[in-house]
Amino acid sequence: MIALNARSNRVSALAWLTKRGMRKGKVVRILSDLRKRYRGRHLVLLWDGLPAHKANIVRLFVDENARWLSVIRFPSYAPELNPQEYVWSGTKRADLGNTCLDSLLQLRGKVYRSLKRRARNPHFLRGCLKASGLFTARELGED
């Protein structure tokens, strides 16, 4: 997840790796964690069409927390609009390409290290936001 503070133009990244894919219960736990982490701030989530994002329990959580949380869904089949896709593309191409690992644990560690390194690079994160076409250079504080 790429987080952009609209007031300070500060960007950061958060990641959750799961063994079995993103499921509805995990999405609700992540949203609860975000509520604690960004207490008092209004969050706008830009979401793709992941089935877990559309689950009843997730929809209920979003509706109950509409005071601080807004969700905007990407159109179907529009990965080019999702800034997170650019993060994954960079991770797969630069850090995981031509890699042969012996276990899932090694893969998890390599992915986590790659995402952590990218999270510390605000220029890369801003580039992902800009590449999506959803934000202008001015909105990202680059003018």
MARBA-3410 file (N, C-alpha, C, O; in Angstrom, 1 decimal):
143
0.9,-1.2,0.0,0.0,0.0,0.0,0.9,1.2,0.0,1.9,1.3,0.8 ~ 0.6,2.2,-0.8,1.3,3.4,-0.9,0.4,4.5,-0.1,-0.7,4.6,-0.5 ~ 1.0,5.1,0.8,0.3,6.2,1.6,0.8,7.5,1.2,2.0,7.8,1.2 ~ -0.1,8.4,0.9,0.3,9.8,0.5,-0.4,10.8,1.4,-1.7,10.7,1.5 ~ 0.3,11.6,2.2,-0.3,12.6,3.0,-0.5,13.8,2.1,0.4,14.4,1.7
-1.8,14.2,1.9,-2.1,15.3,1.0,-1.6,16.6,1.5,-1.4,17.5,0.7 ~ -1.5,16.8,2.8,-1.0,18.1,3.3,0.5,18.2,3.2,1.0,19.3,2.8 ~ 1.3,17.2,3.6,2.7,17.3,3.6,3.4,16.7,2.3,4.6,16.9,2.1 ~ 2.6,16.1,1.5,3.1,15.4,0.3,4.1,14.3,0.7,4.9,13.8,-0.2 ~ 4.1,13.8,1.9,5.0,12.7,2.3,4.4,11.4,1.9,3.2,11.2,2.0
5.2,10.6,1.3,4.8,9.3,0.8,5.5,8.2,1.7,6.6,8.3,2.1 ~ 4.7,7.1,1.9,5.3,6.0,2.6,4.6,4.7,2.1,3.7,4.8,1.3 ~ 5.1,3.6,2.4,4.6,2.3,1.9,4.4,1.4,3.1,5.2,1.3,4.0 ~ 3.4,0.6,3.0,3.1,-0.5,4.0,2.9,-1.8,3.2,2.3,-1.7,2.1 ~ 3.2,-2.9,3.8,3.0,-4.2,3.1,2.6,-5.2,4.1,3.1,-5.3,5.3
1.8,-6.1,3.7,1.3,-7.3,4.4,1.5,-8.5,3.5,0.9,-8.5,2.5 ~ 2.3,-9.4,3.9,2.5,-10.6,3.1,1.7,-11.8,3.8,1.7,-11.9,5.0 ~ 1.0,-12.5,3.0,0.2,-13.6,3.6,0.5,-14.9,2.8,0.9,-14.9,1.6 ~ 0.4,-16.0,3.5,0.7,-17.3,2.9,-0.4,-17.7,2.0,0.0,-18.4,0.9 ~ -1.6,-17.5,2.3,-2.7,-18.0,1.5,-3.5,-17.0,0.7,-4.6,-17.2,0.3
-2.9,-15.8,0.4,-3.6,-14.8,-0.3,-4.3,-13.9,0.6,-4.5,-14.2,1.8 ~ -4.8,-12.8,0.1,-5.5,-11.8,0.9,-7.0,-12.2,1.0,-7.7,-12.4,0.0 ~ -7.4,-12.5,2.2,-8.8,-12.9,2.5,-9.5,-11.8,3.2,-8.9,-10.9,3.8 ~ -10.9,-11.9,3.3,-11.7,-10.9,3.9,-11.4,-10.6,5.3,-11.4,-9.4,5.7 ~ -11.1,-11.6,6.1,-10.8,-11.4,7.5,-9.5,-10.6,7.7,-9.4,-9.7,8.5
-8.5,-10.9,6.8,-7.2,-10.2,6.8,-7.4,-8.7,6.4,-6.8,-7.8,7.0 ~ -8.3,-8.5,5.4,-8.6,-7.1,5.0,-9.2,-6.3,6.2,-8.8,-5.1,6.4 ~ -10.1,-6.9,6.9,-10.7,-6.2,8.0,-9.6,-5.9,9.1,-9.6,-4.8,9.7 ~ -8.8,-6.8,9.4,-7.7,-6.6,10.4,-6.8,-5.5,9.9,-6.3,-4.7,10.7 ~ -6.4,-5.5,8.6,-5.6,-4.4,8.1,-6.3,-3.0,8.2,-5.7,-2.1,8.6
-7.6,-3.0,7.9,-8.3,-1.7,8.1,-8.4,-1.3,9.5,-8.3,-0.1,9.8 ~ -8.5,-2.2,10.4,-8.5,-1.9,11.9,-7.1,-1.3,12.3,-7.0,-0.4,13.0 ~ -6.0,-2.0,11.7,-4.7,-1.5,12.0,-4.5,-0.1,11.5,-3.8,0.8,12.1 ~ -5.0,0.2,10.3,-4.9,1.5,9.7,-5.6,2.6,10.5,-5.2,3.7,10.7 ~ -6.8,2.2,11.1,-7.5,3.1,12.0,-6.7,3.5,13.1,-6.7,4.7,13.5
-6.0,2.6,13.7,-5.1,2.9,14.9,-3.9,3.7,14.5,-3.5,4.6,15.1 ~ -3.3,3.3,13.3,-2.1,3.9,12.9,-2.3,5.4,12.5,-1.5,6.3,12.8 ~ -3.4,5.7,11.8,-3.7,7.0,11.3,-4.9,7.7,12.1,-5.7,8.4,11.5 ~ -4.9,7.4,13.3,-6.0,7.9,14.2,-6.2,9.4,14.0,-5.3,10.2,14.0 ~ -7.5,9.8,13.8,-7.8,11.2,13.6,-7.7,11.7,12.2,-8.0,12.9,11.9
-7.2,10.9,11.3,-7.1,11.4,9.9,-8.1,10.7,9.0,-8.5,9.5,9.3 ~ -8.5,11.4,8.0,-9.4,10.7,7.0,-8.6,10.0,6.0,-7.6,10.6,5.4 ~ -8.9,8.8,5.7,-8.2,8.0,4.7,-9.1,7.7,3.5,-10.3,7.5,3.6 ~ -8.5,7.8,2.3,-9.1,7.4,1.1,-8.4,6.3,0.5,-7.2,6.4,0.2 ~ -9.1,5.1,0.4,-8.4,3.9,-0.2,-8.8,3.8,-1.7,-10.0,3.9,-2.0
-7.9,3.6,-2.5,-8.1,3.3,-3.9,-7.9,1.8,-4.1,-6.8,1.3,-3.9 ~ -9.0,1.1,-4.4,-9.0,-0.4,-4.3,-9.3,-0.9,-5.7,-10.0,-0.4,-6.5 ~ -8.6,-2.1,-5.9,-8.9,-2.9,-7.1,-10.0,-3.8,-6.9,-10.7,-3.7,-5.9 ~ -10.3,-4.7,-7.8,-11.4,-5.6,-7.8,-11.2,-6.9,-7.0,-11.9,-7.8,-7.3 ~ -10.3,-6.9,-6.1,-10.0,-8.2,-5.3,-11.3,-8.6,-4.7,-11.9,-7.8,-4.0
-11.7,-9.9,-4.8,-12.9,-10.3,-4.2,-13.0,-10.0,-2.7,-14.1,-9.7,-2.1 ~ -11.9,-10.1,-2.0,-11.9,-9.8,-0.5,-12.3,-8.4,-0.2,-12.9,-8.1,0.8 ~ -12.0,-7.5,-1.2,-12.4,-6.1,-1.0,-13.9,-5.9,-1.1,-14.4,-4.9,-0.5 ~ -14.6,-6.8,-1.8,-16.0,-6.7,-2.0,-16.8,-7.5,-1.0,-18.1,-7.5,-1.1 ~ -16.2,-8.3,-0.1,-16.9,-9.2,0.8,-17.8,-8.4,1.7,-17.6,-7.2,2.0
-18.9,-9.0,2.1,-19.9,-8.4,3.0,-19.3,-7.8,4.3,-19.6,-6.7,4.7 ~ -18.4,-8.6,4.9,-17.8,-8.2,6.2,-16.9,-6.9,6.0,-16.9,-6.1,6.9 ~ -16.3,-6.9,4.9,-15.4,-5.7,4.5,-16.3,-4.5,4.2,-16.1,-3.4,4.7 ~ -17.3,-4.7,3.4,-18.3,-3.6,3.1,-18.9,-3.1,4.4,-19.1,-1.9,4.5 ~ -19.3,-4.0,5.3,-19.9,-3.5,6.6,-18.9,-2.7,7.4,-19.3,-1.7,7.9
-17.7,-3.1,7.4,-16.6,-2.4,8.2,-16.5,-1.0,7.6,-16.4,0.0,8.3 ~ -16.4,-0.9,6.2,-16.3,0.4,5.6,-17.5,1.3,5.8,-17.3,2.5,6.1 ~ -18.7,0.7,5.8,-19.9,1.5,6.0,-19.9,2.0,7.5,-20.3,3.2,7.7 ~ -19.5,1.2,8.4,-19.5,1.6,9.8,-18.4,2.6,10.2,-18.5,3.3,11.2 ~ -17.4,2.7,9.3,-16.3,3.6,9.6,-16.2,4.7,8.5,-15.1,5.3,8.3
-17.3,5.1,7.9,-17.4,6.1,6.9,-16.9,7.5,7.3,-16.6,8.3,6.5 ~ -16.9,7.7,8.6,-16.5,9.0,9.2,-15.0,9.3,8.8,-14.7,10.4,8.6 ~ -14.2,8.3,8.9,-12.8,8.5,8.6,-12.3,7.7,7.4,-11.1,7.9,7.1 ~ -13.1,6.9,6.8,-12.6,6.0,5.7,-13.5,6.1,4.5,-14.8,6.0,4.6 ~ -12.9,6.4,3.3,-13.6,6.4,2.0,-12.9,5.4,1.1,-11.7,5.3,1.1
-13.7,4.8,0.3,-13.2,3.8,-0.6,-13.6,4.1,-2.0,-14.8,4.4,-2.3 ~ -12.6,4.2,-2.9,-12.9,4.4,-4.3,-12.4,3.2,-5.1,-11.2,2.8,-4.9 ~ -13.2,2.6,-5.9,-12.8,1.4,-6.6,-12.3,1.7,-8.0,-12.8,2.5,-8.7 ~ -11.2,1.0,-8.4,-10.7,1.1,-9.7,-11.7,0.4,-10.7,-12.4,-0.5,-10.3 ~ -11.8,0.8,-11.9,-12.6,0.1,-12.9,-12.1,-1.3,-13.1,-10.9,-1.6,-12.8
-12.9,-2.2,-13.5,-12.5,-3.6,-13.8,-11.4,-3.6,-14.9,-11.4,-2.8,-15.8 ~ -10.4,-4.5,-14.7,-9.4,-4.7,-15.7,-8.6,-3.4,-16.0,-8.4,-3.1,-17.2 ~ -8.3,-2.6,-15.0,-7.5,-1.4,-15.2,-6.3,-1.4,-14.3,-6.1,-0.4,-13.5 ~ -5.4,-2.4,-14.4,-4.2,-2.4,-13.5,-3.3,-1.2,-13.7,-2.5,-0.8,-12.8 ~ -3.4,-0.6,-14.9,-2.5,0.6,-15.2,-2.8,1.8,-14.3,-2.0,2.7,-14.1
-4.0,1.8,-13.7,-4.4,2.9,-12.8,-4.0,2.6,-11.3,-4.0,3.6,-10.5 ~ -3.6,1.4,-11.0,-3.3,1.1,-9.7,-1.8,1.3,-9.4,-0.9,0.5,-9.9 ~ -1.4,2.3,-8.6,0.0,2.5,-8.3,0.7,1.3,-7.7,1.9,1.2,-7.9 ~ 0.0,0.5,-7.0,0.7,-0.7,-6.3,1.2,-1.7,-7.4,2.1,-2.4,-7.1 ~ 0.5,-1.7,-8.5,1.0,-2.6,-9.6,2.4,-2.2,-10.1,3.2,-3.1,-10.4
2.7,-0.9,-10.0,4.1,-0.5,-10.4,5.1,-0.9,-9.4,6.3,-1.2,-9.7 ~ 4.7,-0.9,-8.1,5.6,-1.3,-7.0,5.9,-2.8,-7.3,7.1,-3.2,-7.2 ~ 4.9,-3.6,-7.5,5.1,-5.1,-7.7,5.9,-5.3,-9.0,6.8,-6.2,-9.0 ~ 5.7,-4.6,-10.0,6.4,-4.7,-11.3,7.9,-4.5,-11.0,8.7,-5.2,-11.5 ~ 8.2,-3.4,-10.3,9.6,-3.1,-10.0,10.2,-4.2,-9.1,11.4,-4.6,-9.3
9.5,-4.7,-8.2,10.0,-5.7,-7.3,10.3,-7.0,-8.1,11.4,-7.6,-7.9 ~ 9.3,-7.4,-8.9,9.5,-8.6,-9.6,10.6,-8.5,-10.7,11.4,-9.5,-10.8 ~ 10.7,-7.4,-11.3,11.7,-7.3,-12.4,13.1,-7.1,-11.8,14.1,-7.7,-12.3 ~ 13.3,-6.2,-10.9,14.6,-5.8,-10.4,15.1,-6.8,-9.3,16.3,-7.1,-9.3 ~ 14.3,-7.2,-8.4,14.8,-8.0,-7.3,14.5,-9.5,-7.4,15.2,-10.3,-6.7
13.5,-9.9,-8.1,13.1,-11.3,-8.1,13.4,-12.0,-9.5,13.3,-13.2,-9.6 ~ 13.8,-11.2,-10.5,14.0,-11.7,-11.8,15.3,-12.6,-11.7,16.2,-12.3,-11.1 ~ 15.2,-13.7,-12.5,16.3,-14.7,-12.5,16.8,-15.2,-11.2,17.9,-15.4,-10.9 ~ 15.8,-15.4,-10.3,16.1,-15.8,-8.9,15.6,-17.2,-8.7,14.4,-17.5,-9.1 ~ 16.4,-18.1,-8.2,15.9,-19.4,-7.9,16.2,-19.7,-6.4,17.3,-19.8,-6.0
15.1,-19.8,-5.7,15.2,-19.9,-4.2,14.8,-21.4,-3.8,14.0,-22.0,-4.6 ~ 15.3,-21.8,-2.7,15.0,-23.2,-2.2,13.7,-23.4,-1.5,13.2,-24.5,-1.3 ~ 13.1,-22.3,-0.9,11.9,-22.4,-0.1,11.1,-21.2,-0.2,11.5,-20.1,-0.6 ~ 9.8,-21.4,0.3,8.9,-20.2,0.4,9.4,-19.2,1.4,9.2,-18.0,1.2 ~ 10.0,-19.7,2.4,10.5,-18.8,3.4,11.6,-17.9,2.9,11.6,-16.7,3.2
12.5,-18.4,2.0,13.5,-17.6,1.3,12.8,-16.5,0.4,13.2,-15.4,0.4 ~ 11.8,-17.0,-0.3,11.1,-16.1,-1.2,10.4,-15.0,-0.4,10.5,-13.8,-0.8 ~ 9.7,-15.4,0.7,9.1,-14.4,1.5,10.1,-13.3,2.0,9.8,-12.1,2.0 ~ 11.2,-13.8,2.5,12.3,-12.9,3.0,12.8,-11.9,1.9,13.0,-10.7,2.1 ~ 13.0,-12.5,0.7,13.5,-11.6,-0.4,12.4,-10.6,-0.9,12.8,-9.5,-1.1
11.2,-11.0,-0.9,10.1,-10.1,-1.3,10.0,-9.0,-0.2,9.9,-7.8,-0.5 ~ 10.0,-9.4,1.1,9.9,-8.4,2.2,11.0,-7.4,2.1,10.8,-6.2,2.3 ~ 12.2,-7.9,1.9,13.4,-7.0,1.9,13.3,-6.0,0.7,13.6,-4.8,0.8 ~ 12.8,-6.5,-0.5,12.6,-5.7,-1.6,11.6,-4.6,-1.4,11.8,-3.4,-1.7 ~ 10.4,-5.0,-0.8,9.4,-4.0,-0.5,9.8,-3.0,0.5,9.5,-1.8,0.4
10.6,-3.5,1.5,11.1,-2.6,2.5,12.0,-1.5,1.9,12.0,-0.3,2.3 ~ 12.9,-2.0,1.1,13.8,-1.1,0.4,13.1,-0.1,-0.4,13.5,1.1,-0.4 ~ 12.1,-0.5,-1.2,11.3,0.4,-2.0,10.5,1.4,-1.1,10.3,2.6,-1.5 ~ 10.1,0.9,0.0,9.3,1.8,0.9,10.1,3.0,1.4,9.6,4.0,1.8 ~ 11.4,2.8,1.5,12.3,3.8,2.0,12.7,4.8,0.9,13.5,5.7,1.1
12.2,4.6,-0.3,12.6,5.5,-1.5,11.4,6.3,-1.9,10.6,5.8,-2.7 ~ 11.2,7.5,-1.4,10.1,8.3,-1.7,10.0,8.7,-3.2,8.9,8.9,-3.7 ~ 11.1,8.8,-3.9,11.1,9.1,-5.3,10.5,7.9,-6.1,9.7,8.2,-7.0 ~ 10.8,6.7,-5.7,10.2,5.6,-6.4,8.7,5.5,-6.2,7.9,5.3,-7.1 ~ 8.3,5.7,-4.9,6.8,5.7,-4.6,6.1,6.8,-5.3,5.0,6.6,-5.8
6.7,8.0,-5.4,6.0,9.1,-6.1,5.9,8.7,-7.6,5.0,9.1,-8.3 ~ 7.0,8.1,-8.1,7.0,7.7,-9.5,5.9,6.7,-9.8,5.2,6.7,-10.9 ~ 5.6,5.8,-8.9,4.5,4.8,-9.0,3.1,5.6,-9.0,2.3,5.2,-9.8 ~ 3.0,6.5,-8.2,1.7,7.3,-8.1,1.6,8.1,-9.4,0.5,8.2,-10.0 ~ 2.7,8.7,-9.9,2.6,9.5,-11.1,2.4,8.6,-12.3,1.6,9.0,-13.2
3.0,7.4,-12.4,2.8,6.5,-13.5,1.4,6.1,-13.7,0.9,5.8,-14.8 ~ 0.6,6.0,-12.6,-0.8,5.6,-12.6,-1.6,6.6,-13.3,-2.7,6.3,-13.8 ~ -1.2,7.9,-13.4,-2.0,8.9,-14.1,-3.0,9.5,-13.2,-3.8,10.4,-13.6 ~ -3.1,9.0,-11.9,-4.1,9.6,-11.0,-3.6,10.8,-10.3,-4.5,11.6,-9.7 ~ -2.3,11.1,-10.3,-1.8,12.2,-9.6,-0.9,13.0,-10.5,-0.1,12.4,-11.3
-0.9,14.3,-10.4,0.0,15.1,-11.2,1.3,15.4,-10.4,1.3,15.2,-9.2 ~ 2.3,15.9,-11.1,3.5,16.2,-10.4,3.3,17.3,-9.3,3.9,17.2,-8.2 ~ 2.4,18.2,-9.6,2.1,19.3,-8.7,1.4,18.7,-7.4,1.7,19.1,-6.3 ~ 0.5,17.8,-7.6,-0.2,17.1,-6.5,0.8,16.3,-5.6,0.5,16.1,-4.4 ~ 1.8,15.9,-6.2,2.8,15.1,-5.5,3.9,16.0,-4.9,4.9,15.5,-4.3
3.8,17.3,-5.1,4.8,18.2,-4.5,6.1,18.2,-5.3,7.2,18.5,-4.7 ~ 6.0,18.0,-6.6,7.2,17.9,-7.4,7.4,19.1,-8.4,8.3,19.0,-9.2 ~ 6.7,20.1,-8.2,6.8,21.3,-9.1,7.7,22.3,-8.5,7.9,23.4,-9.2
END
